[in-house]
Amino acid sequence: MATFTATLATPLTPEEAFGYLADLRNLRDWDPGTEEVARVSGSGEEGTEYAVKLSFGVRPVLRYRITEYESPRRIRFRASTAFLTSDDCVEVWPAASGGAIVRYDATLSLRGPLRLMDSGAGVFLRRLGAKAARGLRGALGARV
């Protein structure tokens, strides 16, 4: 299992930051591992599904589903295939000095025979996560 966590402060209000991150179509704006995103069902709350085309490897399409939606505090979305499970959680808090604190946690678990490559997946996810964190900081006008 590979994990990545990024925490940052943004001048956006908690509602603005949450709204931006809860709409997974914005992934392509800040996550270099994302090529395309389309909402395929729902209105953006729990149960909404997105098709996310990755920009690496054989360019697989993952079907993410929002599994928790507590606006403007917490959202969790998950994709699962025969080969991997991706579980992402975004939490947003008001910052004491104004704006918001955003924490993004991603967990990637390889399944089946690919589990043997879990340690390599950790290195890959940390690299991809570091690039995504830089993109997220830019998208949210954030500071570390």
N, C-alpha and C positions, 0 to 999 in steps of 0.2 A: 504494500500500500504506500502510495506517495502522497505527501501533503504539501500545501503551500498556504502561507498566511501573509496578508499585507494589511497594515493598519495605517491610516492617514487622516489628516485633518483637512477639511475643505471649507471655504467660505460659504458654500451653499447651505441652505437651511436643511434640516433633516428631511423634510418633505421633498425638497428638490432633489437631494442626493438619492433618497430612496426611490423616487419616481423614475429617475434616470436609470438606476441600476436594476429596478424591477422589470423594466422593459428590455427583454433580452435582445431585441433588435439592435440595441445600442452596442452590443458586444463587438461588432465589426469596427466600431469607431475607435476602440481602445485595446482590444485583444488581438495581437498579431497572429494568434493561432486560429482566428476565425475568418473565414472567407465570405460566407453569406449566412443570413439569418432570416427566417420567415416565420411569422406566427401562423400556426395551422389550425388552432382552435382556441376558444375562450376569449375573454375580454381583458386579460392581463392579471387576473387574480388567481387564487388557488385553483389548480386543475388546468390552467392554460398550458398549451403545448407549443413548442417552437422546434423547427427543424434547423439545426446548426451544422453548416458545412465547414469542416475544418480545412485549414490551408496547408497541411503537411501530410506526408505519407501518401496513401491512396485516396486522400481527400474524402474520408468517410462523412456521412451525414448522421449526426446524433439527434435523437428526439428527446429534448428536455421537457420536463413537466414541472410546473411549480407545485411543490408539495406542502409548503407553508407560506402563508402570506399574512403578515401582521403589520400593516402600514401604520406609521412610517418607520417601524422598528426592525423588522426581521423578514427576510425572504430566503427560502431554500428551494433549490431546483436540482433535479436529478435526471441523469440519462443512464440507461443500461442497455448493453448489447450482449451478445454471447461471449464477447471478449473483454469487455471492460464495464466498469460502473464509475460514473463521475457524479460526485455529490458536492454541491457548492452552497455556501451559506453567506449571506451578506447581513451584517448588523449595523445599525446606524443609531448614534446617540447625539443629543445636543452637546455642543462643546461649551465649556464654561465661558469662553471668551467670544462666543457667537459662532455661527456656522455649525458644523457637524464633525463627528468622528465616525469614520467608516472602517469596518473590519471585514475583509474578504477572506474566507477560508475555502480552499478547494482540496478535495480528496479524490484521488484516482486509484482505483483498485483494478488490477488485471485479473481476468478470470480464465478458467480452463488451463490449457497448456501454457498460456502466456504468463501465468503467475510466476513461472521460473525467471521471468525478466523483470520482476517487481523492483529490484534495486536499481536497474538501469532506468526504469520509469521514473524513479525518484529524482535522479539527476536531470532527466528530460523535463519533468514538471517544474523543478526549481528554476531551470533556465527559462522555460516558457513563462513561468509565473513572474519572474523578475522583469521580463519584457512587458508582460501584461500590467504589472504594477506601475511601471513607468508610464504606460499609456493611460492607465486609470488616473494617475496623478495629474497628467496633462488634461484629461477630459473633465476632471472635477475642479481644476484650478487649485490643486491640493499642495500641501507641504508635508514632509515626512514628520 
